[in-house]
Amino acid sequence: MRVGQTLRPGQRGARRYTDRFGDRLVCVRYRYDSARQRRVTTVEVIVDEADWSPRVRPDAVVGVRVAWGEAEVARRVKRAGGTWDGARKLWRLRASSVESLGLADRMVRLEGH
């Protein structure tokens, strides 16, 4: 079976499915079965949604928030190889090191990493 066309919700040819499935509709596909000489219409519908947070690679560089006055925590981060990022006002360190220090709840994703 080959896919002839993929339509987004609201496009001509997908409107009745948009009316039927509403915001849950992702796309409509028209497939063609040359052996049986049939056109098959399929729809992709969202059936479930849940919160999701992508995992951080252990070798990724992340930020670690250390409040003013937490000198001991800052020393531990620095000993683990952390470097101070004055522009962002946080420490930069590999994610695996942050986890081993028990500071995962202070981890901040950096853009571009």
Wavefront OBJ file of the C-alpha trace (Angstrom):
o trace
v 0.000 0.000 0.000
v 1.346 3.398 -0.909
v 0.474 6.681 0.763
v -1.032 9.055 -1.737
v -1.680 12.061 0.434
v -1.303 13.180 4.050
v -3.622 15.968 5.146
v -3.575 18.143 8.248
v -6.738 18.905 10.237
v -8.949 21.441 8.484
v -7.522 20.833 5.004
v -9.911 19.919 2.224
v -10.412 16.156 2.358
v -9.861 16.081 6.130
v -12.645 18.417 7.256
v -15.215 15.758 8.100
v -12.624 13.966 10.239
v -11.767 17.263 11.907
v -15.476 17.637 12.729
v -15.572 14.069 14.041
v -12.337 13.979 16.084
v -11.760 17.681 16.818
v -8.464 18.732 18.426
v -7.411 15.092 18.815
v -6.939 14.661 15.054
v -3.281 14.694 13.983
v -3.598 13.830 10.278
v -5.600 11.961 7.626
v -3.866 9.667 5.132
v -5.203 8.297 1.902
v -3.519 4.981 1.082
v -3.843 3.126 -2.171
v -3.812 -0.666 -2.481
v -3.118 -1.461 -6.128
v -3.500 -5.233 -5.635
v -7.099 -4.892 -4.404
v -7.753 -1.624 -6.250
v -8.945 0.058 -3.079
v -8.379 3.442 -1.470
v -8.103 3.270 2.315
v -8.506 6.322 4.537
v -6.634 6.268 7.846
v -6.632 8.834 10.622
v -4.045 9.473 13.314
v -5.728 10.465 16.560
v -4.286 11.433 19.950
v -5.668 8.976 22.512
v -3.634 9.905 25.601
v -1.482 12.730 26.916
v 0.859 12.747 29.895
v 3.597 14.968 31.279
v 7.022 14.012 30.038
v 10.468 15.347 30.667
v 13.286 14.250 28.378
v 16.206 12.553 30.072
v 19.478 14.407 30.316
v 22.489 12.619 28.840
v 25.079 11.909 31.561
v 27.803 13.698 29.577
v 25.657 16.800 28.917
v 26.725 20.045 30.556
v 23.969 21.452 32.753
v 23.600 24.337 35.139
v 23.407 23.946 38.907
v 21.756 26.580 41.082
v 23.610 27.264 44.332
v 22.165 29.977 46.554
v 24.286 32.743 48.043
v 25.678 31.539 51.355
v 25.839 27.845 50.412
v 29.631 27.897 50.364
v 30.037 24.200 51.158
v 27.772 23.170 48.270
v 29.674 25.519 45.939
v 32.994 23.979 47.069
v 31.672 20.468 46.366
v 30.541 21.519 42.886
v 33.904 23.169 42.182
v 35.819 20.068 43.374
v 33.704 17.966 40.991
v 34.889 20.105 38.080
v 32.216 22.789 38.009
v 32.883 26.195 36.522
v 31.081 29.409 37.443
v 28.944 31.029 34.724
v 28.593 34.631 35.871
v 26.251 35.611 33.054
v 23.682 32.988 34.084
v 24.605 33.045 37.783
v 24.947 29.266 38.055
v 27.583 26.564 38.024
v 28.223 24.508 34.861
v 28.880 20.820 35.408
v 28.313 17.436 33.740
v 24.913 15.913 34.542
v 26.463 12.682 35.872
v 28.468 14.693 38.411
v 25.392 16.659 39.467
v 23.526 13.405 40.105
v 26.414 11.886 42.068
v 26.536 15.007 44.265
v 22.819 14.601 44.989
v 21.952 17.949 43.435
v 19.630 16.744 40.648
v 16.771 18.877 41.981
v 18.918 22.003 41.342
v 19.752 21.044 37.753
v 18.940 23.549 34.982
v 19.036 22.680 31.278
v 21.220 25.010 29.249
v 20.078 26.085 25.800
v 22.108 24.418 23.060
v 23.135 21.461 25.254
l 1 2 3 4 5 6 7 8 9 10 11 12 13 14 15 16 17 18 19 20 21 22 23 24 25 26 27 28 29 30 31 32 33 34 35 36 37 38 39 40 41 42 43 44 45 46 47 48 49 50 51 52 53 54 55 56 57 58 59 60 61 62 63 64 65 66 67 68 69 70 71 72 73 74 75 76 77 78 79 80 81 82 83 84 85 86 87 88 89 90 91 92 93 94 95 96 97 98 99 100 101 102 103 104 105 106 107 108 109 110 111 112 113
